[in-house]
Amino acid sequence: MNEAVAERMPPLAGDIPAAETFEALYERTLPKVYAYVASLVRDRSAAEDVTAQAFERAYRKRRSYRPARGTAEGWIFGIARNAALDELRRRKRRAGLHADPEDVAAPAVEDHAERSLRRQVVRSALAELAGPERDMVALKFMGGLSNAEIARVLGMGESNVGTRLHRTITKLREACDDRA
């Protein structure tokens, strides 16, 4: 199995060295992909499962990666996005979740009341965004992708992504200011 994981990827584009292995790509992108997926599914356990599924899919389809279509990181995020959307569709078919799961890693309200309040205000404002807007924000800030990479993942133009992100961030700021 170690030999299979360390198998060389096809030549990669952009800032990624051509000799990078799938293992190196996995190690480099795992934290960002997990953060992005967790922001979409809002459940730590499900986010771990979806992230694992995304990397498994990527590994199985690694020969389908085409550098001309974007970076390997953007390719991985596209696969992760599809895996997360699959999970959300499965959940919708089952009983709906009426509230966000408890964030066990969040600081206790007694210890960090102001920080907790700000976090709740941001979560509430994010919840009011349309799905595509939340997706762009998650790709940008949780995934750390550039506008060009987001454009490739979402199938949009780069300038359109920039404009929409700007409008969405402005909308978030206004919603947060109204709640504060």
Wavefront OBJ file of the C-alpha trace (Angstrom):
o trace
v 0.000 0.000 0.000
v 2.817 2.448 0.791
v 4.142 2.087 -2.729
v 0.704 2.812 -4.135
v 0.244 5.926 -1.979
v 3.685 7.206 -2.933
v 2.984 6.759 -6.640
v 3.868 9.850 -8.632
v 1.061 12.059 -9.836
v 0.956 13.082 -13.477
v 2.964 16.268 -14.024
v 1.272 18.995 -12.000
v 0.716 22.619 -12.907
v 1.513 25.864 -11.200
v 3.396 26.024 -7.928
v 3.397 22.260 -7.369
v 6.589 20.419 -8.322
v 6.148 17.858 -11.090
v 7.613 15.124 -8.874
v 5.047 15.535 -6.090
v 3.484 12.321 -4.925
v -0.164 11.868 -4.063
v 0.964 11.400 -0.467
v 2.653 14.816 -0.435
v -0.416 16.423 -2.011
v -2.596 14.743 0.625
v -0.439 15.924 3.518
v -0.296 19.465 2.171
v -4.003 19.871 1.465
v -5.677 17.744 4.174
v -6.117 20.506 6.800
v -7.598 22.966 4.300
v -9.886 20.387 2.702
v -11.130 19.245 6.113
v -11.809 22.854 7.192
v -13.715 23.499 3.971
v -15.777 20.314 4.237
v -16.496 20.940 7.940
v -17.802 24.407 7.092
v -20.238 22.858 4.619
v -21.504 19.833 6.533
v -21.260 21.399 10.025
v -20.587 18.096 11.726
v -17.072 17.061 12.711
v -17.625 13.338 12.364
v -19.308 13.676 8.984
v -16.584 16.097 7.861
v -13.928 13.492 8.668
v -15.829 10.853 6.682
v -16.445 13.156 3.726
v -12.820 14.299 3.677
v -11.668 10.681 3.645
v -14.117 9.911 0.819
v -12.876 12.897 -1.153
v -9.244 11.825 -0.927
v -10.186 8.239 -1.740
v -12.026 9.443 -4.858
v -9.094 11.659 -5.778
v -6.672 8.772 -5.394
v -8.807 6.483 -7.551
v -9.191 9.201 -10.206
v -5.657 10.612 -9.955
v -4.941 9.773 -13.588
v -7.866 11.949 -14.696
v -6.194 15.095 -13.311
v -5.348 17.537 -16.116
v -2.896 20.358 -15.281
v -4.344 22.524 -18.046
v -7.630 22.693 -16.138
v -6.096 24.027 -12.907
v -3.931 23.222 -9.924
v -3.979 19.875 -8.151
v -5.229 21.688 -5.056
v -8.212 23.097 -6.956
v -8.894 19.639 -8.375
v -8.926 18.143 -4.857
v -11.303 20.884 -3.648
v -13.668 20.176 -6.542
v -13.801 16.522 -5.534
v -14.259 17.461 -1.858
v -17.077 19.854 -2.752
v -18.901 17.129 -4.659
v -18.427 14.654 -1.781
v -19.770 17.228 0.707
v -22.776 17.986 -1.494
v -23.450 14.235 -1.754
v -23.433 14.044 2.055
v -25.780 17.017 2.360
v -28.184 15.421 -0.140
v -28.099 12.169 1.867
v -28.894 14.101 5.028
v -31.777 15.866 3.356
v -33.322 12.507 2.506
v -33.025 11.570 6.186
v -34.364 13.540 9.140
v -33.275 17.155 9.007
v -30.989 18.734 11.555
v -32.879 21.542 13.306
v -29.867 23.157 14.961
v -26.137 23.265 14.479
v -24.315 20.536 16.366
v -22.529 21.687 19.470
v -19.054 23.025 18.753
v -17.105 21.169 21.414
v -13.873 22.948 20.506
v -15.355 26.422 21.021
v -14.220 28.249 24.144
v -16.621 28.177 27.074
v -19.010 31.131 27.178
v -17.943 31.939 30.723
v -14.291 32.168 29.680
v -14.653 34.001 26.393
v -18.092 35.595 26.281
v -17.278 38.272 23.740
v -15.481 35.872 21.398
v -18.361 33.420 21.622
v -20.853 36.173 20.889
v -18.877 37.317 17.841
v -18.601 33.741 16.614
v -22.370 33.273 16.981
v -23.039 36.523 15.126
v -20.820 35.393 12.227
v -22.407 31.915 12.152
v -25.845 33.455 12.098
v -24.890 35.814 9.275
v -23.321 32.940 7.319
v -26.473 30.859 7.762
v -28.488 33.576 6.036
v -26.332 33.477 2.913
v -27.472 31.534 -0.119
v -25.724 28.196 -0.670
v -23.434 29.390 -3.496
v -22.383 32.411 -1.411
v -21.512 30.206 1.593
v -19.636 27.890 -0.744
v -17.474 30.706 -2.109
v -16.734 32.039 1.384
v -15.791 28.537 2.576
v -13.519 27.903 -0.413
v -11.829 31.275 0.070
v -11.389 31.361 3.835
v -11.547 27.725 4.964
v -9.904 26.260 1.879
v -7.512 29.118 1.217
v -8.079 28.953 -2.541
v -7.379 31.823 -4.892
v -10.193 33.375 -6.909
v -8.923 31.548 -10.017
v -9.047 28.204 -8.217
v -12.528 28.947 -6.848
v -13.646 29.834 -10.367
v -12.444 26.462 -11.656
v -14.063 24.546 -8.789
v -17.415 26.310 -9.227
v -17.310 26.633 -13.016
v -17.433 30.446 -13.001
v -15.294 33.240 -14.347
v -12.506 34.545 -12.104
v -13.730 38.145 -12.222
v -17.251 36.946 -11.430
v -15.910 35.129 -8.361
v -14.077 38.268 -7.234
v -17.170 40.424 -7.650
v -19.460 37.955 -5.929
v -17.012 37.438 -3.055
v -16.741 41.189 -2.542
v -20.527 41.559 -2.473
v -20.892 38.566 -0.154
v -18.273 39.856 2.291
v -19.978 43.258 2.302
v -23.295 41.533 2.975
v -21.713 39.556 5.841
v -20.204 42.686 7.381
v -23.531 44.491 7.257
v -25.355 41.508 8.780
v -22.760 41.275 11.552
v -22.934 45.032 12.239
v -26.742 44.868 12.448
v -26.536 42.082 15.022
v -23.769 43.606 17.108
l 1 2 3 4 5 6 7 8 9 10 11 12 13 14 15 16 17 18 19 20 21 22 23 24 25 26 27 28 29 30 31 32 33 34 35 36 37 38 39 40 41 42 43 44 45 46 47 48 49 50 51 52 53 54 55 56 57 58 59 60 61 62 63 64 65 66 67 68 69 70 71 72 73 74 75 76 77 78 79 80 81 82 83 84 85 86 87 88 89 90 91 92 93 94 95 96 97 98 99 100 101 102 103 104 105 106 107 108 109 110 111 112 113 114 115 116 117 118 119 120 121 122 123 124 125 126 127 128 129 130 131 132 133 134 135 136 137 138 139 140 141 142 143 144 145 146 147 148 149 150 151 152 153 154 155 156 157 158 159 160 161 162 163 164 165 166 167 168 169 170 171 172 173 174 175 176 177 178 179 180
